Structures are given as structure tokens and as C-alpha cells.
């Protein structure tokens, strides 16, 4: 699958690449550190992600929960001057309808089984009213406010 260059930001559309998006472990998170090959953000392979207004960003995250889960929710926000600002339409939404089997093409859903590998795919718009600034994007899949998979990456909205 080839991602178009008009997409830029961070959220979920899994594409198996030899180079993944450079991500950081979420601060204070006890989740397994993600390998770059497990995370893909459109037009964001190295360094600061450039998020262009009026585009859509696709994100993909490969993960295996450590325990059985009945539900899964997204937690997505921009950390700006240590203030979390949620991404509209993505933060707090169910992730269950965005899940695929390990192959990334076969649809899956909740509940999830411990140890099985899933791929979460999502996309979100970079809205025109978002201010031009540098930020850190925090992306987590959560169950009962506990991070199941989590990453952060530096980005710039332009």
C-alpha cells in the first residue's frame, strides 16, 4: 500500500514499511516501547512531523494487548506548553471499529484477546483553524484509562 504525500500528521493507517515513524515512549507509561516498524504516520518517517492544514493524516499502530480487553478507546491530544489539547473527532472515540488482524487488511473488532496482534488504523483532519505551532502529539489506545499502546512524536502544524 502506498501513502499519498498529501497526507501528514499522526494517527492510524497501518502500512508495513521497512522504515517506520520515529516515535517516543509516552512519559510515565508502563506500556511496551513501540518499535518504529509498529507505527506509521503519513508523511512522517523521520524527525519532526510536518502537519499541513487542510490535509488528512493517516495513522497505523501494530500492538498486542497483554490482557483480554472488552473495549478500546483512543486518547489523542497535542501537548502545547504542557497543556493537553484534544484532537477533535478522534480523542475519546471508540477504537473498536478501527481494528484489523495482524495482516492489516482483515477487519477485527472488540473484544481483544491477550497476546494476539492487532493493527489499529485511523485518520484525522488537520483543521484550518489549528494554530501554526510546534507541539508533541500524544496517541494512546486505552482501556479503563490504562494505556494499552502509546507513543508520542514531535510535530509542527503549518
N, C-alpha and C positions, 0 to 999 in steps of 0.2 A: 504494500500500500504506500502510496506516495502522498506526502502532505504538501498542500499548496503554500507558496511563500507568502500569500496574503494573510495567512493566519498567524497570530502572535499572542501569547500570554501564558496562561498556565492552567490547565485543567484537563480534561481527561479524554483522550482518544488514543488507545494503545496501538503503537506501531513498533514492531520488532526492528530495532536498529542496532548496529554494532556500537554506535556511539549514542549514549543516552543523554538526557538533560542533566547538567551538573546541579545536584541538589544538596542541601544540608540537612542534618538531623534536626528535628524540631527541638527547641530548647525545653528542657525538663521532661521530654518524652521518654518513656521506657520501651517504646516500640523498637523493633529490629531496624537497624540502619539500612536504608534502601540503597541498592546498587544503582549506578546511573542507567544501566540497561533495563531497570524496572520502572523507570519514569520517563515519559515522553511529553514534552510541551512543544506545540508547534512553533517553529522558527526560534527555538531556544535550546541550542546544543551546548553552548559554552559561554561562560561569563554572565554578564547582566542581560536578562531577557528584555527585549525591546517590545513594549506593548503599544501598538498603534491604535489610536482612537478610530472608531467605526469599523473595526475588524472583529473577527471571532477567533478566540483561542481554543485550541483543542488540547485536552489533557488525557493521558493514559497512565494508569498505575497498576502494576502487577504486584499482588500480595497474597499471602496465605495466613488466614487468621489462626491464632494459637488455641482458640476455643470455638465451640459452636456458637453461632450468633443468629438470633431471630430477626434482627433488624440492623440496618446500617445507615448512618446519616453523614452528610458532608458538613465540614466546618471549613469555610474558605473566607479568608479576610486579608486585607492589606494592612501591614503594620507600618503606620506612618507616625513618626515621632513617639513611638511606644504606645500609640493608640490604635486598637484593632477596629478597622472599618470593613464591615462585611461586604462581599460582592453580591449585589442584588440578584435574586433569582437562583443563586447557587447555594449560598450559605444556609444551613439548616434544612435543606431538602433531603428527601429520602434518596439513598444511593442504590436501593434495591433494583430499580428499573434500568440502571446503568451498568449492570454487571454482565460479564461474559465468562465462559470457561477459559481455561489456560490458553487455548488456541487463539483467543481474541476475537473469534467470529461467531461461536456458538452461544446464543443467549443463555443467561442464567438468571437467578434471582435469589431473594432471601427465602428461607433460611440458608446460612452458610455453614459448611462443615469444617471443623478444625483440621488443619494440615492440607486442605485442598487449595490449589492455586486458582485465583480468580484474576480477571482483568476488569478494572473499572475504567469506563470511558465517559467523558463529558466534554462539554464546550460551553463557553460563555462569551458574551459580547464585551468589548471594551467600549463603554458608553461615551458619547461625545462630551458629556458634562464632567467626566472624571478630570481632575486637575492634572496638569503636566508635572510629574514629580518622580523622585526615586523612592522606592519602597521595598519591603520584603513581603513576598506572598507566602502565606501560610495555608497549606492544604492538608486536611486530615479527613480520614474516614473514621467515624466514631460509633461506639455502641454504649448507651447509657453514660455519656460524657467521658468515656475512656477512649483514648486513641488506639485504633487498631492498626492503622498505617498513617504515616505523617511525614511531610517534607516541607522545607522552606527554600525559597530561592530569591536572589536579588533581582529586581525588575525596574524598568523605567517606563512610565507612561508618556507617550509623545503624540 
